Amino acid sequence: MASRIAVIAIDAEQPRAIAEFWCAVLGWRVTEVDEDGISIAPPDRSWPTIDVFAVPEGKTVKNRLHLDLRADGISTSEELQRLLDLGARRVDVGQTPDVSWVVLADPEGNEFCLLARSVQERSSSTPAADS
């Protein structure tokens, strides 16, 4: 039997703000709030979920693990603008100028990427190397 990713954990100085950001990005909702943190999940409560935990310190180094997102139902350029409007910002983590993805950070600096191809474009392509 194999393992399954159940929860992705994010540390944050302001858990409510980060949970709300990711809810807006993913179309998810808050499912639980307690003194330890805030859980968010898709409307159907499928896995994985995201837990946002309060920590006293700010982020200081590049993430060792990050999320890669694809636009779904809109163009990648429209999704990029939507993410920026929600509070994401472009960041440089050492990527070269010719990469096909955009590196962004949430309001507390946690990096994530927006991939070049949308969900629809990826679904219609061959399973070769992706970007």
C-alpha positions as a LaTeX table, in Angstrom:
\begin{tabular}{lrrr}
\hline
Residue & $x$ (\AA) & $y$ (\AA) & $z$ (\AA) \\
\hline
Met1 & 0.00 & 0.00 & 0.00 \\
Ala2 & 1.28 & 3.48 & $-0.87$ \\
Ser3 & 0.97 & 6.73 & 1.04 \\
Arg4 & $-1.28$ & 9.57 & $-0.05$ \\
Ile5 & $-0.72$ & 13.28 & 0.46 \\
Ala6 & $-3.35$ & 14.36 & 2.99 \\
Val7 & $-2.32$ & 17.87 & 3.98 \\
Ile8 & 0.08 & 20.53 & 2.77 \\
Ala9 & 1.20 & 22.71 & 5.68 \\
Ile10 & 2.08 & 26.38 & 5.36 \\
Asp11 & 3.64 & 28.42 & 8.18 \\
Ala12 & 2.51 & 32.03 & 8.39 \\
Glu13 & 2.74 & 35.05 & 10.64 \\
Gln14 & $-0.84$ & 35.90 & 9.65 \\
Pro15 & $-2.60$ & 32.55 & 9.07 \\
Arg16 & $-6.01$ & 34.09 & 8.34 \\
Ala17 & $-4.62$ & 36.27 & 5.54 \\
Ile18 & $-2.68$ & 33.40 & 3.97 \\
Ala19 & $-5.65$ & 31.01 & 4.24 \\
Glu20 & $-7.89$ & 33.61 & 2.59 \\
Phe21 & $-5.31$ & 34.17 & $-0.17$ \\
Trp22 & $-5.13$ & 30.44 & $-0.98$ \\
Cys23 & $-8.93$ & 30.08 & $-0.78$ \\
Ala24 & $-9.24$ & 32.84 & $-3.40$ \\
Val25 & $-6.48$ & 31.35 & $-5.58$ \\
Leu26 & $-7.87$ & 27.81 & $-5.53$ \\
Gly27 & $-11.60$ & 28.43 & $-5.15$ \\
Trp28 & $-11.48$ & 26.59 & $-1.80$ \\
Arg29 & $-13.05$ & 27.43 & 1.56 \\
Val30 & $-12.12$ & 27.40 & 5.23 \\
Thr31 & $-13.16$ & 24.11 & 6.80 \\
Glu32 & $-11.77$ & 24.43 & 10.32 \\
Val33 & $-10.32$ & 27.12 & 12.57 \\
Asp34 & $-8.72$ & 26.44 & 15.95 \\
Glu35 & $-5.92$ & 27.81 & 18.10 \\
Asp36 & $-3.32$ & 25.87 & 16.09 \\
Gly37 & $-4.31$ & 27.03 & 12.63 \\
Ile38 & $-6.77$ & 27.17 & 9.77 \\
Ser39 & $-7.67$ & 24.32 & 7.43 \\
Ile40 & $-8.84$ & 24.94 & 3.88 \\
Ala41 & $-10.16$ & 22.46 & 1.34 \\
Pro42 & $-11.96$ & 22.15 & $-1.97$ \\
Pro43 & $-15.75$ & 22.43 & $-1.73$ \\
Asp44 & $-16.03$ & 18.62 & $-1.93$ \\
Arg45 & $-13.46$ & 18.29 & 0.90 \\
Ser46 & $-11.26$ & 16.05 & $-1.26$ \\
Trp47 & $-7.55$ & 15.58 & $-0.54$ \\
Pro48 & $-5.08$ & 17.10 & $-0.15$ \\
Thr49 & $-6.10$ & 19.98 & 2.05 \\
Ile50 & $-3.97$ & 22.89 & 3.25 \\
Asp51 & $-3.36$ & 23.76 & 6.90 \\
Val52 & $-1.99$ & 27.22 & 7.70 \\
Phe53 & $-0.21$ & 27.41 & 11.05 \\
Ala54 & 0.84 & 30.49 & 13.00 \\
Val55 & 4.56 & 30.99 & 13.54 \\
Pro56 & 6.31 & 33.95 & 15.17 \\
Glu57 & 8.98 & 34.48 & 12.52 \\
Gly58 & 8.80 & 35.62 & 8.92 \\
Lys59 & 10.06 & 33.60 & 5.96 \\
Thr60 & 13.77 & 34.11 & 5.34 \\
Val61 & 14.94 & 31.62 & 2.67 \\
Lys62 & 13.67 & 30.05 & $-0.54$ \\
Asn63 & 11.10 & 27.25 & $-0.12$ \\
Arg64 & 12.44 & 23.72 & $-0.42$ \\
Leu65 & 8.99 & 22.60 & $-1.57$ \\
His66 & 6.47 & 24.62 & $-3.55$ \\
Leu67 & 3.19 & 24.33 & $-5.44$ \\
Asp68 & 2.93 & 24.46 & $-9.24$ \\
Leu69 & $-0.39$ & 25.82 & $-10.51$ \\
Arg70 & $-2.08$ & 25.70 & $-13.91$ \\
Ala71 & $-4.73$ & 28.10 & $-15.20$ \\
Asp72 & $-8.08$ & 26.32 & $-15.40$ \\
Gly73 & $-10.76$ & 27.68 & $-17.71$ \\
Ile74 & $-8.89$ & 30.88 & $-18.56$ \\
Ser75 & $-5.63$ & 31.70 & $-20.30$ \\
Thr76 & $-2.38$ & 31.59 & $-18.39$ \\
Ser77 & $-1.93$ & 35.33 & $-18.86$ \\
Glu78 & $-5.41$ & 36.00 & $-17.42$ \\
Glu79 & $-4.64$ & 33.72 & $-14.47$ \\
Leu80 & $-1.34$ & 35.50 & $-13.87$ \\
Gln81 & $-3.12$ & 38.83 & $-13.68$ \\
Arg82 & $-5.77$ & 37.35 & $-11.36$ \\
Leu83 & $-3.07$ & 36.00 & $-9.02$ \\
Leu84 & $-1.28$ & 39.36 & $-8.99$ \\
Asp85 & $-4.58$ & 41.11 & $-8.25$ \\
Leu86 & $-5.13$ & 38.73 & $-5.30$ \\
Gly87 & $-1.79$ & 39.79 & $-3.79$ \\
Ala88 & 0.77 & 37.46 & $-5.33$ \\
Arg89 & 3.99 & 39.02 & $-6.55$ \\
Arg90 & 6.68 & 37.98 & $-8.99$ \\
Val91 & 9.89 & 36.78 & $-7.37$ \\
Asp92 & 13.35 & 35.79 & $-8.51$ \\
Val93 & 14.64 & 32.52 & $-7.06$ \\
Gly94 & 17.42 & 32.22 & $-9.59$ \\
Gln95 & 15.34 & 31.13 & $-12.58$ \\
Thr96 & 16.72 & 31.99 & $-16.00$ \\
Pro97 & 14.84 & 34.49 & $-18.19$ \\
Asp98 & 13.88 & 31.79 & $-20.71$ \\
Val99 & 11.87 & 29.53 & $-18.35$ \\
Ser100 & 8.28 & 28.84 & $-19.39$ \\
Trp101 & 6.80 & 29.30 & $-15.92$ \\
Val102 & 6.34 & 32.34 & $-13.69$ \\
Val103 & 7.65 & 32.26 & $-10.13$ \\
Leu104 & 5.34 & 34.04 & $-7.70$ \\
Ala105 & 5.05 & 34.42 & $-3.94$ \\
Asp106 & 2.01 & 34.63 & $-1.69$ \\
Pro107 & 1.62 & 37.70 & 0.57 \\
Glu108 & 4.14 & 36.28 & 3.10 \\
Gly109 & 6.71 & 35.27 & 0.49 \\
Asn110 & 6.00 & 31.54 & 0.06 \\
Glu111 & 6.99 & 30.78 & $-3.53$ \\
Phe112 & 4.80 & 28.97 & $-6.04$ \\
Cys113 & 4.81 & 28.71 & $-9.83$ \\
Leu114 & 2.26 & 29.31 & $-12.55$ \\
Leu115 & 3.02 & 26.87 & $-15.35$ \\
Ala116 & 2.87 & 27.95 & $-18.99$ \\
Arg117 & 0.18 & 25.55 & $-20.14$ \\
Ser118 & $-3.36$ & 25.65 & $-18.80$ \\
Val119 & $-5.19$ & 22.57 & $-17.54$ \\
Gln120 & $-6.99$ & 22.38 & $-20.89$ \\
Glu121 & $-3.79$ & 22.73 & $-22.94$ \\
Arg122 & $-2.04$ & 20.11 & $-20.81$ \\
Ser123 & $-4.97$ & 17.69 & $-21.14$ \\
Ser124 & $-4.81$ & 17.87 & $-24.93$ \\
Ser125 & $-1.02$ & 17.46 & $-25.17$ \\
Thr126 & 1.19 & 14.41 & $-25.13$ \\
Pro127 & 2.61 & 13.24 & $-21.81$ \\
Ala128 & 6.10 & 14.50 & $-22.69$ \\
Ala129 & 8.09 & 16.82 & $-20.48$ \\
Asp130 & 5.84 & 19.57 & $-19.16$ \\
Ser131 & 6.09 & 23.23 & $-18.47$ \\
\hline
\end{tabular}
